[in-house]
Amino acid sequence: MFAPRQQGTVIAKGLKIVGSVTAEGLVEVNGQIEGELHCTSLVIARGAHINGVVAAERVVVDGKVEGPIQGGEVILKSQAHVVGDIHHQSLAIERGAYFDGRSIQVRGANGHQPERVGHKRLKQVTNDSQEARTSPGRVDSLGSAENVAT
């Protein structure tokens, strides 16, 4: 009668974890993590902050990440602020997101010896059209990315 609820771990607002975090399943971060975070699926909520390596099969960022992201499917929501390289199989960037780092597309399932397919250097993605004109990478009103390769 009721759909099974997906179990997960919530790191609450106001909670700060220093060190390595490893979890199975979904992790929702509303607080802060200083260190590595490894899980299956990850949601970094608006106002959350991670300073360190992030690794998950699916990563949705609407908060702040300072450090590299390693994921299969990576989505940067409109309030995302990411400073660090992103290794991914697929990457989506919403209008208004900020990303300063390299986008590196890899092939390979479950992280087994990914083959480098290509990479692009992306800079700021923003709603402010003046900043967007001076930035090497931006997202237009339709949500498609304009990139500058290095």
Sequence and secondary structure as in RCSB ss.txt:
>XXXX:A:sequence
MFAPRQQGTVIAKGLKIVGSVTAEGLVEVNGQIEGELHCTSLVIARGAHINGVVAAERVVVDGKVEGPIQGGEVI
LKSQAHVVGDIHHQSLAIERGAYFDGRSIQVRGANGHQPERVGHKRLKQVTNDSQEARTSPGRVDSLGSAENVAT
>XXXX:A:secstr
       EEEE TT EEES EE SSEEEESSEEES EE SEEEE TT EEES EEEEEEEESSEEES EEEEEEE
E TT EEES EEESEEEE TT EEEEEEEEEE GGGSS EEEEEEEE    S HHHHHHSS EE TTS EE B  
